[in-house]
Amino acid sequence: MVEGARLESVYTATYRGFESLLLRQNLKALIKKIRAFFMERLLIGDLLDFLEVPKR
């Protein structure tokens, strides 16, 4: 019983779940798009503030 518990803890500690290269690549691409979206919004907001354009 003790040996079985040890084996379980050893194998579950290194197993991180199902990982697909395609899913990881898609996630990285999605994160880049989200980051670019918000950075663009921040830059546009700063530019409008600089030009003193009234916000809606």
N, C-alpha and C positions, 0 to 999 in steps of 0.2 A: 504494500500500500504506500509506504513512504517513497519507494523508488519510483512508482508511477506518478506521484505528486511532483517529484523532482524533475522527471522527464517533461511533464506538462509545463512546469514553470520555465524550463530551459527553452523549450520550443516556442512557447507563446511569447516570450520576451523578445525574440528576434523577428517574429512574424508580424508584419505591419498591415496585413490585409491584402486584398486583391489590388494590384497595381498594374495598370496598363500604360505602356509608353504613349499610346495614342491619347488616352485620357489626360495624362500629365502634360503632354504638349498642348492639348486643347485648353487645359486650365491655365497654363502659362500665357497662351495667346489671349485668353479672355481677360486675365489680370492686366496685361499690357493695354488692351483696349479700354478697360475701365479706368485705369490710371491716366491714359491719354485724354479720355473724355473729361475727367475732373480737372486735369491740369489745364486743358483748353478753356474750361469755364472760369477757372481762377485767373488765367491770363487775360481773358476778355473782360472780366470784372475789373481787374487792375487797370487795363487800358481805358475802360470807360471812366473810371475814377480819375485817371490822369488827364483825360480830355474833358473832364467835368460834364459828361453826358448824363442827363437825368435818367435814373432807373425807373422802370415801369412798376 
